[in-house]
Amino acid sequence: MVTINHFNKDVATHKKMIYKNLCANVIRNENIVTTQAKARQAQPHIERFLSKALAESKAIAKTTTATTTATDTNNNNSLISADKLNKIKAFDYLQPPDKQDVGLKIIRELTNRYQDRDHGFTRIIKLEPRLGEDKAPMCVLELVDSKYEIKLWFTAKAVAKLELQNIPLDDITELNVRKLTSGRPDGEQVFRNAVETCKREFFKHGVEKEAAAGKEKGATAGTTVDEKLKKSLESLPNMERHVGELKGKLLVSKKYKTKPRRTNATTPKESVVPPSPFLKSA
């Protein structure tokens, strides 16, 4: 009788290793490209790890006092970072080769970046399907408020195009701009610089045209690029969202009839609580 050798497959342990590797790579590189299935499964584990690690790092930072002089500041900072690395128990989630560099980056960079944030450290941005036979849906898993934030450049390019078309921003774009600039130091200036860069790089705004004398091939290529940019700027979005009836209504839920939150300017009416009938004296 033929016997079949069944190998023990520890799927749960393999998944945990994948989550740990994705967590270390996201923190190390600020963003990674992976499949949507892996990103959605790993995102809760990354959020939980960052929340615990940053909470412990902030708690240890409050207890430590600066007792160094100007001469040995760098040496003492390295000693303090190594001491924190051993005290923070959340770093035990990482694999031993990743504990050193990823832990030091959390202590030195992410603790200062996310001082006012205790959740929502990552973001998933969908991409086109992967080329090949599987056509797997891909995405970008990134840290928010980083230097290489992809959503910042996506939004900056959209804002740059609308400004060149002299079209006001719609409600969703304004909300995205507020989210991107609120938690970042000098967020408005950083976003403004990104918009100007997108105008120059994607739409050739403000770039002087060089003389194409004797360069017919280059002149033809430049003319083709200019025509593509003109067609891109001539294509207008749905104007009802920017200046029409939908302006100011895109952020209102159609399913749930919610009312706008009361501001501090409006004085609320004092509520009168009727006396309980059981407290009346006989």
SEMIVO-544518 format. One record per residue: x, y, z of N, C-alpha, C in turn; residue number from 1. Coordinates in pm, whole numbers, m for minus. Each point is the difference from the previous one (the first is absolute). Last residue first. Layout:
N
((X; Y; Z); (X; Y; Z); (X; Y; Z); NUM)
...
This chain:
282
((m4358; 6360; 5174); (m139; m38; 22); (m76; 114; 65); 282)
((425; 72; m335); (m29; m29; 142); (m149; m28; 16); 281)
((300; m91; m449); (m92; 94; 64); (m28; m44; 143); 280)
((269; m230; m339); (69; 79; 101); (m92; 99; 69); 279)
((m123; m290; m367); (27; m85; 116); (71; 77; 111); 278)
((m110; 182; m439); (m119; m10; 87); (25; m84; 125); 277)
((370; 308; m270); (m50; m137; 7); (m122; m6; 92); 276)
((146; 441; m296); (26; m69; 128); (m64; m138; 1); 275)
((177; 236; m458); (m114; 4; 92); (31; m76; 128); 274)
((342; 269; m327); (m30; m137; 42); (m118; 6; 96); 273)
((209; 327; m409); (m70; m2; 128); (m39; m143; 31); 272)
((401; 257; m317); (m104; m102; 9); (m57; m2; 142); 271)
((234; 408; m301); (11; m81; 120); (m117; m97; 9); 270)
((219; 191; m461); (m105; 26; 97); (16; m94; 119); 269)
((414; 182; m318); (m101; m104; 16); (m103; 39; 106); 268)
((301; 313; m338); (m18; m28; 143); (m109; m106; 15); 267)
((355; 105; m415); (m141; m7; 36); (m12; m41; 146); 266)
((429; 23; m181); (m58; 133; m15); (m147; 1; 42); 265)
((282; m393; m18); (6; 73; 126); (m66; 137; m9); 264)
((m174; m405; m318); (126; 68; 27); (m6; 75; 132); 263)
((m262; m461; m200); (m16; 136; 50); (135; 60; 35); 262)
((m91; m376; m389); (31; 13; 141); (m9; 146; 43); 261)
((m299; m211; m407); (135; 53; 29); (20; 22; 149); 260)
((m326; m391; m172); (m3; 145; 10); (141; 51; 31); 259)
((m205; m468; m266); (68; 60; 115); (m10; 151; m6); 258)
((m214; m445; m231); (m30; 143; 1); (58; 64; 126); 257)
((135; m446; m300); (m28; 42; 137); (m16; 151; 2); 256)
((65; m197; m419); (m71; m107; 69); (m42; 43; 139); 255)
((263; 277; m285); (m133; m11; m57); (m84; m105; 74); 254)
((425; 328; 173); (m44; m136; m27); (m142; 1; m56); 253)
((388; 385; m48); (m123; m29; 74); (m49; m139; m40); 252)
((377; 239; m196); (36; m61; 128); (m121; m32; 86); 251)
((m33; 219; m428); (67; m128; m24); (35; m72; 129); 250)
((m210; 450; m82); (m87; m112; 31); (69; m136; m13); 249)
((175; 458; m104); (m40; 0; 140); (m88; m116; 40); 248)
((3; 96; m502); (100; 65; 84); (m52; 8; 143); 247)
((m244; m166; m390); (61; m97; 91); (106; 62; 90); 246)
((m238; 243; m349); (m93; m38; 107); (64; m93; 102); 245)
((351; 277; m279); (m140; m25; m28); (m80; m39; 122); 244)
((491; 80; m73); (m74; 127; 6); (m150; m20; m16); 243)
((304; m379; 52); (88; 112; 33); (m76; 131; 15); 242)
((m198; m424; m131); (66; m25; 128); (83; 119; 46); 241)
((m220; m4; m422); (m101; 9; 105); (61; m24; 138); 240)
((247; m45; m415); (m3; 134; 59); (m106; 14; 108); 239)
((307; m409; m191); (m142; 26; 19); (m16; 131; 76); 238)
((451; m19; m264); (m71; m96; 85); (m149; 31; 4); 237)
((336; 107; m429); (m50; 55; 125); (m69; m109; 83); 236)
((384; 59; m413); (m100; m93; 53); (m41; 44; 140); 235)
((345; 228; m234); (m132; 33; m55); (m109; m94; 51); 234)
((464; m57; 109); (m55; 115; 72); (m137; 40; m53); 233)
((235; m354; m211); (m23; m38; 140); (m63; 114; 79); 232)
((132; 74; m445); (m120; m84; 5); (m31; m41; 143); 231)
((393; 242; m68); (m116; 85; m27); (m129; m81; 5); 230)
((408; m231; 41); (m28; 78; 121); (m121; 90; m21); 229)
((153; m248; m367); (m57; m90; 101); (m34; 76; 127); 228)
((221; 233; m341); (m137; m30; m40); (m67; m93; 100); 227)
((457; 103; 61); (m84; 117; 26); (m145; m26; m38); 226)
((318; m333; m100); (m22; 8; 144); (m89; 118; 34); 225)
((133; m49; m446); (m92; m108; 38); (m32; 5; 148); 224)
((324; 296; m169); (m134; 39; m44); (m103; m105; 38); 223)
((454; m93; 86); (m50; 104; 90); (m140; 45; m38); 222)
((220; m307; m281); (m35; m64; 127); (m57; 101; 98); 221)
((163; 163; m408); (m122; m80; m21); (m45; m67; 129); 220)
((408; 234; 3); (m112; 93; m11); (m131; m75; m19); 219)
((402; m243; 4); (m34; 47; 133); (m117; 95; m3); 218)
((163; m149; m408); (m56; m113; 74); (m41; 42; 139); 217)
((220; 312; m276); (m136; m25; m46); (m66; m113; 78); 216)
((407; 337; 56); (m38; m122; 70); (m146; m32; m34); 215)
((236; 398; m147); (89; m109; m36); (m33; m130; 69); 214)
((m202; 399; 238); (64; 18; m131); (98; m113; m26); 213)
((m320; 115; 380); (14; m131; m63); (61; 12; m139); 212)
((m28; 279; 507); (2; 13; m146); (32; m134; m63); 211)
((m246; 19; 479); (132; 21; m60); (m12; 8; m152); 210)
((m357; 125; 409); (23; m85; m117); (134; 34; m63); 209)
((m158; 47; 532); (26; 74; m123); (30; m98; m114); 208)
((m309; m68; 450); (124; m46; m62); (17; 72; m133); 207)
((m388; 37; 298); (113; 84; 37); (132; m42; m58); 206)
((m352; m373; 9); (m40; 137; 31); (121; 80; 47); 205)
((m87; m483; m156); (99; 90; m59); (m36; 147; 22); 204)
((m215; m426; 163); (m70; 89; m93); (91; 106; m61); 203)
((155; m345; 312); (m104; m69; m75); (m65; 88; m107); 202)
((359; 165; 289); (43; m129; m54); (m105; m65; m90); 201)
((m75; 428; 224); (119; 10; m84); (34; m132; m67); 200)
((m365; 29; 304); (m25; 90; m113); (118; 2; m96); 199)
((47; m238; 402); (m86; m70; m95); (m34; 88; m120); 198)
((244; 194; 354); (83; m100; m69); (m82; m77; m103); 197)
((m225; 304; 277); (83; 72; m97); (91; m97; m76); 196)
((m259; m181; 348); (m87; 46; m109); (81; 72; m107); 195)
((221; m131; 395); (m31; m116; m84); (m89; 38; m118); 194)
((100; 327; 323); (119; m31; m79); (m25; m119; m92); 193)
((m336; 110; 305); (11; 104; m102); (120; m23; m90); 192)
((m64; m281; 372); (m96; m30; m105); (7; 103; m112); 191)
((269; 73; 376); (45; m121; m70); (m94; m35; m114); 190)
((m123; 354; 284); (113; 38; m83); (53; m120; m79); 189)
((m346; m75; 310); (m48; 83; m110); (113; 40; m94); 188)
((100; m248; 398); (m70; m78; m102); (m46; 82; m118); 187)
((298; 35; 427); (5; 86; m119); (m70; m68; m117); 186)
((26; m355; 331); (60; 130; 31); (24; 81; m126); 185)
((m400; m365; 44); (138; 12; m45); (57; 136; 42); 184)
((m466; m167; 47); (91; m71; 90); (146; 12; m34); 183)
((m351; 221; m262); (m27; 26; 141); (102; m65; 92); 182)
((m33; m28; m499); (79; 111; 56); (m18; 18; 150); 181)
((m231; m337; m270); (142; m15; m29); (85; 107; 67); 180)
((m481; 3; 33); (54; m119; 67); (151; m11; m19); 179)
((m232; 345; m226); (2; 25; 145); (59; m119; 75); 178)
((m63; m45; m464); (108; 97; 28); (9; 28; 149); 177)
((m353; m272; m152); (129; m70; m10); (116; 93; 31); 176)
((m432; 186; m20); (13; m85; 118); (133; m75; m2); 175)
((m110; 260; m375); (29; 86; 115); (18; m82; 128); 174)
((m136; m228; m387); (140; 42; m11); (38; 92; 115); 173)
((m449; m135; m28); (85; m115; 33); (147; 38; m8); 172)
((m332; 323; m125); (m1; m28; 144); (96; m113; 37); 171)
((123; 289; m434); (m124; m60; 48); (15; m39; 147); 170)
((266; 415; m261); (6; m139; 46); (m138; m49; 41); 169)
((71; 385; m386); (11; m19; 146); (m3; m147; 36); 168)
((194; 207; m464); (m120; m65; 52); (16; m16; 151); 167)
((313; 151; m378); (m77; 104; 71); (m135; m55; 47); 166)
((381; m235; m220); (m127; 15; m70); (m89; 108; 62); 165)
((416; m114; 195); (32; 45; m136); (m126; 19; m84); 164)
((m48; m173; 435); (44; 139; 7); (38; 53; m138); 163)
((m121; m456; 43); (m116; 87; 21); (40; 146; 7); 162)
((344; m322; m34); (m78; 5; m124); (m121; 91; 15); 161)
((265; m77; 381); (75; 76; m99); (m78; 13; m130); 160)
((m172; m275; 344); (m15; 142; 33); (73; 87; m102); 159)
((48; m465; m41); (m139; 38; m28); (m23; 148; 27); 158)
((420; m180; 113); (m16; 5; m146); (m142; 40; m38); 157)
((96; m65; 456); (68; 121; m50); (m14; 10; m152); 156)
((m163; m388; 216); (m86; 115; 25); (63; 128; m52); 155)
((255; m392; m36); (m123; m17; m77); (m91; 123; 16); 154)
((385; m21; 265); (31; 38; m138); (m120; m23; m92); 153)
((m41; m121; 455); (32; 143; m5); (24; 44; m144); 152)
((m58; m458; 98); (m126; 72; m10); (22; 151; m3); 151)
((369; m290; 67); (m47; m2; m139); (m131; 77; m14); 150)
((430; 53; 345); (m142; m33; 2); (m57; 13; m141); 149)
((462; 48; 216); (m28; m69; m126); (m147; m38; m10); 148)
((183; 217; 386); (56; 78; m111); (m38; m59; m135); 147)
((m336; m77; 414); (140; m28; m28); (48; 87; m117); 146)
((m456; m70; 226); (84; 115; 38); (149; m26; m19); 145)
((m272; m447; 10); (m52; 135; m22); (101; 103; 49); 144)
((104; m504; m201); (m15; 74; 125); (m48; 141; m31); 143)
((m101; m442; m325); (95; 104; 36); (m31; 56; 138); 142)
((m112; m380; m424); (m17; 10; 145); (106; 95; 52); 141)
((m245; m114; m502); (113; 57; 73); (m38; 9; 147); 140)
((m180; m354; m411); (m23; 121; 77); (132; 46; 60); 139)
((m270; m384; m380); (114; 50; 75); (m38; 128; 73); 138)
((m239; m474; m239); (m15; 143; 33); (111; 45; 94); 137)
((55; m405; m365); (m33; 25; 140); (m16; 149; 25); 136)
((76; m316; m405); (m72; 129; 4); (m43; 35; 142); 135)
((239; m407; m211); (m94; 2; 112); (m84; 128; 5); 134)
((348; m89; m335); (m112; m92; m14); (m103; 15; 111); 133)
((297; 426; m133); (31; m141; 8); (m125; m84; m10); 132)
((93; 516; 201); (15; m60; m132); (43; m145; 14); 131)
((m297; 274; 371); (136; m39; m37); (2; m64; m138); 130)
((m375; 374; 148); (36; m141; 21); (141; m30; m52); 129)
((m99; 498; 169); (m51; m86; m106); (44; m144; 25); 128)
((m49; 297; 436); (69; 16; m127); (m65; m90; m105); 127)
((m120; 241; 527); (m16; m103; m102); (74; 38; m128); 126)
((97; 120; 529); (m37; 66; m125); (m5; m107; m109); 125)
((12; 50; 578); (2; m89; m116); (m51; 78; m121); 124)
((242; 123; 514); (m102; 28; m100); (19; m97; m117); 123)
((153; 99; 571); (23; m52; m134); (m118; 33; m91); 122)
((19; 116; 471); (136; 29; m45); (24; m41; m145); 121)
((m390; 17; 368); (m4; 46; m138); (137; 38; m54); 120)
((m52; 43; 521); (m52; m103; m90); (m2; 60; m141); 119)
((153; 256; 368); (10; m130; 66); (m61; m113; m83); 118)
((214; 548; m19); (m75; m106; m69); (22; m132; 73); 117)
((225; 437; 68); (m142; 20; 26); (m86; m107; m66); 116)
((478; m14; m42); (m20; 40; 139); (m148; 12; 36); 115)
((289; m173; m405); (m136; m34; 43); (m20; 34; 148); 114)
((417; 96; m212); (m95; 26; m107); (m144; m20; 46); 113)
((373; m96; 286); (m18; 144; m18); (m105; 31; m106); 112)
((109; m450; 75); (m52; 54; 126); (m23; 150; m11); 111)
((205; m239; m359); (m146; m13; 5); (m59; 53; 129); 110)
((486; 12; m66); (m76; 74; m101); (m151; m5; 25); 109)
((335; m215; 294); (60; 128; m39); (m89; 82; m93); 108)
((m129; m442; 170); (37; 85; 114); (43; 138; m45); 107)
((m103; m330; m327); (m121; 36; 75); (34; 96; 113); 106)
((356; m178; m245); (m75; 98; m80); (m128; 42; 70); 105)
((265; m337; 197); (64; 132; 11); (m72; 105; m83); 104)
((m152; m449; m28); (m24; 57; 133); (62; 137; 17); 103)
((81; m240; m400); (m139; 44; 7); (m31; 62; 135); 102)
((433; m183; m65); (m21; 117; m84); (m143; 51; 7); 101)
((110; m387; 271); (94; 109; 22); (m36; 123; m82); 100)
((m245; m419; m35); (m27; 72; 125); (89; 122; 16); 99)
((m8; m349; m357); (m67; 128; m25); (m15; 84; 126); 98)
((196; m451; m5); (79; 86; m90); (m60; 139; m22); 97)
((m240; m323; 287); (128; 51; 53); (82; 83; m98); 96)
((m533; m6; m49); (102; m103; m7); (134; 57; 45); 95)
((m465; 204; 194); (83; m4; m120); (96; m118; 5); 94)
((m283; 102; 370); (m82; m48; m112); (83; m15; m127); 93)
((166; 191; 407); (14; m145; m6); (m85; m61; m112); 92)
((m2; 468; 133); (95; m36; m105); (24; m150; m9); 91)
((m269; 213; 342); (m72; m18; m126); (92; m40; m114); 90)
((144; 116; 451); (m36; m141; m20); (m71; m23; m133); 89)
((371; 368; 193); (m129; m5; m67); (m33; m145; m36); 88)
((422; 114; 200); (m111; 15; 94); (m137; m17; m65); 87)
((425; m10; m239); (m12; m118; 86); (m120; 8; 93); 86)
((103; 362; m286); (m22; m116; m85); (m18; m126; 81); 85)
((124; 410; 206); (m143; m8; m31); (m31; m125; m82); 84)
((450; 88; 87); (m68; m36; 124); (m150; m12; m22); 83)
((267; 150; m355); (23; m142; 24); (m69; m47; 127); 82)
((m18; 458; m100); (m78; m75; m98); (18; m150; 20); 81)
((258; 289; 267); (m141; 7; 40); (m86; m81; m97); 80)
((455; 46; m100); (m18; m88; 115); (m146; m2; 45); 79)
((122; 292; m347); (8; m138; m47); (m21; m98; 115); 78)
((21; 455; 105); (m123; m29; m74); (m1; m143; m52); 77)
((388; 164; 213); (m106; m30; 96); (m132; m32; m70); 76)
((372; 132; m259); (25; m130; 62); (m112; m38; 95); 75)
((m17; 427; m200); (m21; m106; m98); (20; m138; 61); 74)
((85; 386; 269); (m141; m14; m33); (m24; m116; m94); 73)
((406; 198; 248); (m32; m142; m17); (m148; m21; m31); 72)
((186; 443; 48); (109; m77; m61); (m38; m144; m27); 71)
((m281; 334; 225); (6; 23; m144); (106; m86; m67); 70)
((m228; m191; 443); (61; 128; m35); (9; 12; m150); 69)
((m368; m288; 321); (121; m2; m81); (51; 141; m20); 68)
((m412; m205; 206); (110; 27; 93); (134; 3; m72); 67)
((m577; m19; m60); (123; 34; m73); (108; 40; 100); 66)
((m415; m360; 83); (38; 141; 13); (132; 23; m71); 65)
((m446; m381; 1); (143; 28; m13); (24; 150; 8); 64)
((m444; m174; 6); (70; m31; 125); (148; 32; m6); 63)
((m291; 55; m380); (m40; 93; 106); (78; m24; 129); 62)
((59; m289; m374); (60; 131; m27); (m37; 101; 108); 61)
((m191; m435; 4); (140; m2; 44); (66; 135; m21); 60)
((m440; m50; m154); (2; m11; 146); (142; m2; 54); 59)
((m67; m3; m468); (m35; 130; 57); (3; m4; 152); 58)
((73; m405; m229); (111; 92; m24); (m28; 138; 58); 57)
((m340; m329; 16); (109; m31; 93); (118; 95; m18); 56)
((m358; 45; m300); (m46; 31; 135); (109; m28; 103); 55)
((78; m118; m449); (8; 144; 19); (m48; 40; 140); 54)
((m29; m457; m121); (140; 43; 2); (13; 150; 26); 53)
((m435; m195; m52); (64; m43; 124); (144; 53; 9); 52)
((m238; 92; m397); (m68; 63; 113); (67; m37; 132); 51)
((148; m207; m399); (44; 140; 9); (m65; 71; 118); 50)
((m135; m447; m89); (141; 5; 40); (47; 145; 17); 49)
((m435; m75; m165); (9; m40; 141); (144; 8; 50); 48)
((m81; 82; m457); (m58; 107; 83); (15; m33; 148); 47)
((127; m328; m309); (95; 112; m3); (m50; 113; 88); 46)
((m284; m369; m59); (117; m40; 80); (104; 113; 5); 45)
((m388; 56; m274); (m32; 3; 144); (117; m38; 89); 44)
((69; m21; m480); (m18; 136; 53); (m40; 2; 147); 43)
((56; m398; m295); (113; 43; 83); (m23; 135; 65); 42)
((m322; m203; m300); (21; m91; 112); (108; 50; 94); 41)
((m92; 241; m394); (m116; 7; 89); (16; m92; 121); 40)
((336; m4; m337); (m3; 129; 69); (m116; 8; 98); 39)
((46; m382; m281); (102; 4; 104); (m7; 130; 79); 38)
((m292; m40; m365); (m33; m101; 101); (101; 2; 114); 37)
((66; 274; m384); (m101; 53; 92); (m36; m100; 109); 36)
((494; m2; m219); (m137; m29; m41); (m98; 53; 105); 35)
((460; 260; m55); (m34; m139; 25); (m143; m23; m48); 34)
((425; 390; 73); (m101; m42; m96); (m23; m149; 19); 33)
((182; 412; 356); (30; m120; m77); (m115; m26; m96); 32)
((238; 412; 358); (m109; m52; m82); (48; m122; m77); 31)
((267; 198; 352); (m111; 97; 2); (m118; m44; m89); 30)
((425; m243; 128); (m3; 67; m130); (m110; 105; m13); 29)
((72; m256; 415); (135; 28; m50); (m3; 86; m127); 28)
((m405; m158; 201); (64; 98; 88); (137; 39; m55); 27)
((m236; m334; m232); (m75; 126; m6); (68; 107; 85); 26)
((176; m438; 11); (29; 67; m126); (m75; 132; m14); 25)
((m75; m279; 382); (136; 53; 1); (31; 77; m128); 24)
((m417; m218; 27); (8; 106; 101); (138; 64; 0); 23)
((m73; m380; m269); (m65; 119; m56); (8; 117; 96); 22)
((163; m411; 153); (85; 52; m106); (m60; 125; m63); 21)
((m254; m228; 324); (118; 62; 62); (92; 59; m106); 20)
((m376; m245; m144); (m41; 126; 62); (118; 72; 62); 19)
((74; m430; m178); (m28; 96; m107); (m38; 135; 58); 18)
((58; m355; 299); (129; 43; m54); (m18; 101; m112); 17)
((m384; m202; 180); (60; 92; 96); (135; 52; m48); 16)
((m216; m332; m254); (m68; 128; m11); (59; 103; 96); 15)
((158; m441; 27); (46; 63; m124); (m66; 136; m20); 14)
((m139; m267; 362); (134; 54; 23); (54; 70; m124); 13)
((m413; m222; m39); (m12; 115; 90); (136; 65; 27); 12)
((m36; m406; m253); (m40; 118; m76); (m4; 124; 89); 11)
((238; m485; m4); (m36; 96; 104); (m33; 133; m69); 10)
((27; m542; m140); (3; 137; m52); (m51; 95; 108); 9)
((209; m533; m67); (m68; 93; 89); (18; 144; m51); 8)
((m8; m447; m315); (90; 88; 73); (m82; 96; 87); 7)
((m88; m506; m215); (m61; 130; 26); (97; 82; 85); 6)
((31; m445; m345); (62; 70; 112); (m62; 140; 13); 5)
((m192; m484; m200); (24; 141; m32); (56; 67; 124); 4)
((m37; m534; m216); (m11; 90; 115); (38; 141; m44); 3)
((m191; m488; m239); (80; 122; m13); (m24; 88; 122); 2)
((m22; m548; m27); (m85; 119; 0); (88; 124; 0); 1)
